[in-house]
Amino acid sequence: MQNNQIILNIVRFVVLMLLQVIVLNHINFLGYVNPYAYLIFILLFPFDASKTLLIFLSFLLGLSIDLFSDSGGVHAAACVLVGFLRPGILKFSFGVSYEYNAVKLNKVTFKERVLYITLMVFIHHFVLFGLEIFSLSHIVLILKSTLFSGIFSVLLILCILLLFNTKEN
Amino acid sequence: MQQIIYFFIKNKNFLLFALLFLISFILTLESHSYHNSKLISSTNFFSAKVYSVTSNITEYFDLKEQNKILLEQNSSLLKYQANTNTPISQIPLDSLLSKNFEFTGARVINNVYNKTNNYITIDKGYNHSLEPDMGVITSKGIVGIINKTSGKYARIQSLLNTKSQINAQLKKSKHFGFLTWNTQNPHIVQLTEIPKLAPIAIGDTIITGGNSAIFPKGILVGRVANYTLENNDSYTVDVRLFNDMTNLSHVFIIKNKNKQEIIQLQSSDDAE
């Protein structure tokens, strides 16, 4: 990673974390639906950077969200899982080509981008709500929360990425 | 030996993932176990500071609503004064309560109500002599129990928490049960284990029972919205709270001066 990339990622980490805990955690659309847009950090983390570093940073990001929302370690667990699964999901959504030449998220087709974001968001949300509610008798509630929050998150993440697209180029 | 080192290097990503996932899983389990979630909480210096800065800004948005609540409370106190001719400064918040209880006001800096285990953070802590297991109310009704304190902040386990079990009773017949929450609706909690004999009707008032050292008897909780008979011959009652748990700004913490004595007495009974 180059210097400006490191600074960009640090800023992104802090800004997304604060945005999540101050604004997005308090939306409560329809009573319980909140978007989790801090995933953008893991989604955009440089594709050619170290995978070990990504896993560790995902854990830190999740843990800092947990510190704010009194939820034990549920965000940390969900984040560390998607951080670990990201290379596989990248390969699945963009084909093997991503390993050889650096794919950029704003240069792939819209369909591939949505597939990548949707997969990451739904895996993250399922683990998150599964651990947070932590009871098999509430499986319907877990699936309902995952579905609604997931749709909300995907839409919000797509909007944010579109808004900041020009800056990245 | 070389093989082992090679194995570690080859699988370092997976091993790191497994370790970190295990840590977060343990933290999660710890937060689900009763009364014991103390490692990760929003009373730490950093998050509490961020929350108090943001609540300093956002509290201006509902000043109107808070003024209305204050006005209602003032008018009920004035009414009490006019009817009894005692100077207002000598009576506690609610004269029905005995003099063994002290009240401390605090401001809510973070309030969550959309999860299954909800917590509220307030801006006073053990520097203001708050301790875990003190009750928290507003002028309208019950809120929860403090479960962790730091120097300047404290965390309240809200009524809207599947781990909460608070003693409460019917106002007219003194039959008591436990307040729990089924996570469905932040305005409605469940009162369980009310005996079948109890005369119960929709609209009845529910108050706290005096059976614990945490809440004095007679703090308002809510009204009966619905009730069903369970298999074990007891009612489960849906209680609509007087408090709007989604809009809390100022709360009172109850300190029981005789708590130590009560606990000592109860534990000496167990020893015999």
Interface residues (C-beta under 8 A of the other chain):
Chain A: L18 V21 I22 N25 N28 G31 Y32 N34 K51 T52 I55 F56 F59 G62 L63 D66 L67 F68 S69 D70 S71 G72 G73 V74 A76 A77 V80 L81 G83 F84 L131 E132 I133 F134 H138 L141
Chain B: K12 N13 F14 L16 F17 L20 F21 I23 S24 F25 I26 L27 T28 L29 E30 S31 H32 S37 I40 S41 S42 N44 F46 S47 V50 Y51 T54 V112 Y113 N114 K115 T116 N117 Y119 T121 R155 T183 N185 P186 T246
